[in-house]
Amino acid sequence: DKLNNIGNKFATTSAQLGEGLINAGAGFATANNSLDESIGMLTAMNEIMQDMSKSSTSLNFITQRMRNTAGALSEMGVDAEGAAESVTQLQEKILGLTGVNIMSDADTFRSTYAVLADIADVWNEITDKQKADVIRLMAGTRQSAAFSALMTNWATAEKVVAESQKSSGSAMAENEKYLDSINGKVSVMQAKFENLSRNTINSGWVKGLVDLTSIVISLIDKVGLLSVAMSGL
């Protein structure tokens, strides 16, 4: 329902969203993001990047950077350039740059969506230097463009989440429309065929053809051609 509804109303498809969730869904779930929030971030990112594989990879990378130290990222084989040396350091730096806390308490990270939503709210209020520092900490050099794109298009993420939350029955409703469309076309075809049949059968040329055929059959029968043909067969 959710993928179908969002694919119909935003610049993505249900197939692309499915691909994105396959690539990054586990990471999103681990980071406490709901399905609606995951779809929202994927749609907003992909609307700019137009490549779901890259969009989902970038978002998964950003999610990991928000929850791990430079050392942990290196051990995971993830680019650790510019990452904080500790969670506490990351928390303090992001808080100082944006006023946004990445933690809900001493032991619990806030969801990726919640943190990014709060940062997006102040994105146009902080300086270019502050933006660069936030990007370096949360996305590194390789994903800087992706992070910036997500911030500038965050309004789409919020719209998608709101729409996704009310998607129940979307797929069934669309299927019913499809079936109604097929039934409608079949009904039109049947009506036209019935009309064609009625007009054709009542036309003089068909009646004449039937009469001519009867005459030919009678003639063949009288001259014995049918018997000869059957004997030959």
C-alpha positions in Angstrom: 0.0 0.0 0.0 2.7 2.5 1.0 5.0 1.9 -1.9 2.1 2.0 -4.4 0.7 5.2 -3.0 4.0 7.1 -2.8 5.0 5.8 -6.2 1.8 7.2 -7.7 2.1 10.7 -6.1 5.8 11.5 -6.0 8.8 11.4 -8.3 9.7 7.7 -7.7 8.2 4.3 -8.3 7.2 1.5 -6.1 9.9 -0.6 -7.7 12.6 2.0 -6.9 11.4 2.3 -3.3 11.5 -1.5 -3.0 15.1 -1.5 -4.2 16.0 1.3 -1.7 14.5 -0.6 1.2 16.3 -3.8 0.2 19.6 -1.9 0.2 19.1 0.2 3.3 16.0 -1.0 5.1 17.8 -3.1 7.8 20.1 -0.1 8.6 17.1 2.2 8.8 15.2 -0.1 11.1 18.2 -0.6 13.4 18.5 3.2 13.7 14.9 3.4 14.9 13.3 4.7 11.7 9.8 3.7 10.9 8.8 2.4 7.5 7.1 5.7 6.7 10.2 7.7 7.7 12.5 5.4 5.6 10.3 5.8 2.5 10.2 9.6 3.1 14.0 9.9 3.2 14.5 7.6 0.2 12.0 9.5 -1.9 13.4 13.0 -0.9 17.0 11.9 -1.7 16.1 10.1 -4.9 14.0 13.0 -6.2 17.3 15.0 -6.4 19.8 12.2 -7.2 17.6 10.2 -9.6 19.4 7.0 -8.8 17.9 4.8 -6.1 21.0 2.7 -5.7 23.1 5.7 -4.9 20.4 7.3 -2.8 19.9 4.3 -0.6 23.7 3.8 -0.3 24.2 7.4 0.8 21.4 7.3 3.3 22.6 4.1 4.8 26.1 5.6 5.0 24.8 8.7 6.8 22.8 6.6 9.2 26.0 4.7 10.2 28.0 7.9 10.6 25.4 9.2 13.0 25.7 6.2 15.3 29.4 5.2 15.2 32.8 6.5 16.0 35.7 6.8 13.5 37.2 3.7 14.9 34.0 1.7 14.6 33.4 2.9 11.1 36.9 1.8 10.0 36.4 -1.6 11.5 33.1 -1.9 9.5 34.9 -1.0 6.3 33.0 2.3 6.1 34.7 5.6 5.1 35.6 7.3 8.4 37.1 10.5 7.0 36.0 13.5 9.2 34.1 11.3 11.6 34.1 12.0 15.4 36.4 10.0 17.6 33.6 9.2 20.1 29.8 9.3 20.3 30.1 12.0 23.0 32.3 14.1 20.7 29.8 13.8 17.8 26.9 14.6 20.1 28.6 17.7 21.4 29.8 19.0 18.0 26.4 18.5 16.3 24.7 20.1 19.3 27.0 23.1 19.2 26.7 23.6 15.4 22.9 23.1 15.1 21.4 23.0 18.5 20.2 19.4 17.7 20.8 16.5 20.0 21.5 13.2 18.3 20.7 11.3 21.6 17.3 11.0 23.4 19.2 9.9 26.6 22.6 8.8 27.6 22.2 5.4 26.0 19.7 5.9 23.2 20.2 7.4 19.8 17.4 9.3 18.2 16.2 8.0 14.8 18.0 9.2 11.7 14.8 10.9 10.5 14.2 12.8 13.8 17.8 14.1 13.8 17.8 15.1 10.1 14.3 16.7 10.5 15.6 19.0 13.3 18.8 19.9 11.4 16.7 20.7 8.3 14.6 23.1 10.3 17.7 25.2 11.1 19.7 24.5 7.9 19.0 27.9 6.3 19.8 29.7 9.6 23.3 28.4 10.2 26.5 29.6 8.4 28.2 28.0 5.5 31.1 27.1 7.8 28.7 25.4 10.2 27.0 23.5 7.3 30.4 22.3 6.1 31.3 21.0 9.6 27.9 19.2 9.9 28.4 17.6 6.5 31.9 16.5 7.3 30.8 14.9 10.6 27.7 13.2 9.3 28.4 12.4 5.7 32.1 12.8 5.0 33.5 14.1 1.7 32.0 11.4 -0.6 28.4 11.9 0.5 28.5 15.7 1.0 26.5 16.4 -2.1 23.9 13.7 -1.1 23.5 15.2 2.4 23.1 18.7 1.1 20.5 17.6 -1.4 18.5 15.9 1.3 18.6 19.0 3.5 17.4 21.2 0.7 14.6 18.8 -0.2 13.6 17.8 3.3 10.0 19.2 2.8 9.4 16.3 0.4 10.4 13.8 3.1 7.8 15.3 5.4 5.1 15.2 2.8 5.9 11.6 1.9 5.8 10.5 5.6 2.4 12.1 6.0 1.1 10.6 2.8 2.6 7.2 3.6 0.8 7.0 6.9 -2.6 7.2 5.2 -1.8 4.7 2.5 -4.0 1.8 3.8 -6.0 0.2 1.0 -4.1 2.0 -1.8 -3.0 -1.1 -3.7 -6.5 -2.6 -3.4 -8.2 0.6 -4.6 -5.8 0.8 -7.6 -6.4 -2.8 -8.5 -10.2 -2.2 -8.4 -9.8 0.7 -10.7 -7.7 -1.5 -13.1 -10.4 -4.2 -13.1 -13.1 -1.6 -13.6 -11.2 -0.3 -16.5 -10.8 -3.8 -18.0 -14.5 -4.5 -17.5 -15.5 -1.2 -19.0 -13.4 -1.9 -22.1 -14.8 -5.4 -22.4 -18.4 -4.1 -22.1 -17.7 -1.6 -24.9 -16.2 -4.3 -27.1 -19.2 -6.6 -26.5 -21.7 -3.9 -27.3 -19.8 -3.1 -30.6 -19.6 -6.8 -31.5 -23.3 -7.3 -30.9 -24.1 -4.3 -33.0 -21.8 -5.5 -35.7 -23.3 -9.0 -35.6 -26.9 -7.7 -35.7 -26.3 -5.3 -38.6 -24.2 -7.8 -40.6 -26.7 -10.7 -40.3 -29.5 -8.5 -41.3 -27.7 -7.0 -44.3 -28.7 -8.0 -47.8 -25.3 -9.1 -48.9 -25.1 -11.8 -46.2 -28.5 -13.1 -47.2 -27.5 -13.1 -50.8 -24.3 -15.0 -50.0 -26.3 -17.6 -48.0 -28.7 -18.0 -51.0 -25.8 -18.3 -53.5 -24.1 -20.9 -51.3 -27.3 -23.0 -51.2 -27.6 -22.9 -55.0 -24.0 -24.0 -55.4 -24.4 -26.9 -53.0 -27.6 -28.0 -54.8 -25.9 -27.8 -58.2 -22.9 -29.9 -57.0 -25.2 -32.5 -55.6 -27.3 -32.7 -58.8 -24.3 -33.3 -61.1 -22.7 -35.8 -58.8 -19.5 -33.9 -58.2 -19.8 -34.4 -54.5 -19.8 -38.2 -54.9 -16.8 -38.1 -57.2 -14.9 -35.9 -54.8 -15.7 -38.1 -51.9 -14.6 -41.2 -53.8 -11.3 -39.6 -54.8 -10.7 -38.6 -51.1 
